[in-house]
Amino acid sequence: MLVSQFTYLNEDPCHHDAIEKLNAETFGPGRHARAAARVREQGPHDKALSFVCLDGVELIGSVRMTSIAIGEVNAYLLGPLAVDRSFKRKGIGRELLKHAIHAAKATNTAGVLLVGDEAYYAPSGFSRAGNDVQLPGPVDRDRLLFLPFTEIKPMELTGKVRFCTV
């Protein structure tokens, strides 16, 4: 299967249950205790910047974006990004990532923050964020990544990460 054989759409309320099931299968029961999840629970994700991938009518992938502030810098928090295990390694995650980044670039924000594997996200322009970025819980600093849309340097980011409306 090629990535072009799938349908990519903005998330719709009708996708909610399937996304929750996919995230539970992908990340397990401890997913709500993670630092990024603590930020996401402060407010709703932005459906205009959140996407799903469908194989026919079956939801097989999802990515969400939540508006945040990092100190005084407005940005987005990407995640969770999940793909059904039966469809892994087909480029679906990268395509969902591309859609989300493209949509976020059209906003007036400094960039996108995420907690993830640098080897996976670096080809899309993400690099390590500064040690002074504070999430509401412990996080592996090597996995805290930022993609700038402005001249801000990821290592210079500083401040608490919190939900805010952009």
N, C-alpha and C positions, 0 to 999 in steps of 0.2 A: 504494500500500500504506500502511496505517496501522500505527503502532507496536503497536496492540493485536492485529494479525494474527500477531504473532510470539510465541514462547514464551520466557519468561525463567526460568532455573533456576539453582540453586547449581551451581557447577562440580563435576564428577565426574571421577574418574581416567580414565574412558573418553574425556573431551574433550581430554586432554593433547596428543596429536599434532595435532589440528585447531587447537588454540590456538597451538601452536608454529609451525605453517605460516602461520596468519593473522598472527601477530606478525612473522614473517620477511618476508612480503609487504608488510606495512604499514610497518615501520620499517627494513628492510634489514639488511645484514650488520654494520653498525656499532653496532647497538643494544646489544650486550653491553659496549661500551666506555664507555657513558654513566654518569654518576655515580649515577643512581637504580638502574641495573642492578647496580652494584657493591654497593649496599646489599642488593638482592634476592638476590644470590648468597651472602649471609652466612647465610641460613636460608630455610626454605620459606614460601610465601605461605599465608594462612589461607583454606582452601577454604570455610569457613562464611561468609566475607565476600566471596567471589569468585563471579562470575556469568557465565553465557553466555546468548547469544540464539540461538535456533534458528528457521530457516524450514523447517518440517517436521522433517526429521532432519538438515538441513545446518546446521553451526555457522557463524554469520555475524557474531558479535560476542562480545567477551570483556572482562572487567575483573577485575583481581586486586587484593587488599589484602595487605600484609605488615606485621606488627606491628614497630614500631620504638620507639626512644627518641630524643628530641631533647634532648640533655643529660640532665636528670632527668625530662623530661616524656614520658609514654607516649602514643603516637599510632599511626596507621596511615599507611603509604605507599601511595598509590593508583597503580596502573599495572602494566603497560601497559593502556590502554584502546584497543581496536582494533575497527574495524568493516570488514567486507569492502567493498572499493571499489564493488562493484555495488549495495550497499545504503546508501551514504552519503546524508545529508540526508533521512533518514526518521525521525529522532528516536531511533534505536536507541542511539546513544552516550549521549544524555542520560538515557534510560530505564535503561541499565546503571549509569550514574553514580548515579541516584536510588536504585536497589536497594542499591548498595554503601554509600552514605552512610547510608541508613536502617539497614542492618545494623550499621554501625560505631557509630552513635549509641546502639545498645542495649548497647554495651560500656562499660566504665569507663575510657575514654581521653579525652584532652584534645581530640582532633580528628584531621584528616586532612591530610597533607602530600602535595604532588605537584609535578612539574615539567611545566608545560604553558602553554598560551596563556591569558592572563588574560581576554581577551574571551570565550572559550568557557566558562571555569569560574566567572567572577564572578557570573553569574546564579544559580548554585547556592550562593553565599555565600563563595567563596574570595577571598582577597586576598593581597597580597604578604607573604611571611614576612620576618623580620628579617635584616639583613646578617650577623649573628653565628651563623646556622645553617650548619653546616659539613658538607658531603657529602664522601665519599671520592673526590673528583675535581672538575674544574671544572664549574661550572653557571652559566647565565645568570641572574643575580639577579632580573631582571624576570619570569622564568618560574617562580620558586620560590614556590609558593602554599600557603596554609594555610586550612583551614576549622575554626574552633574550636567545640567542644561545651561548653566551660566559659567562664569569664570571662577566660581568657588572651587577650591581644591578639597577633595574628600578628607584628607588628613587634617585640614584646618577646621572642620566642623566641630562645634562644641555646643553643649547644652542638653537639657532634658528633652526626650522625645515624648510628645503628647498629641492626642487627637486635636485637630482644629479644622475649621472650615476654611477652605482656600478661596 
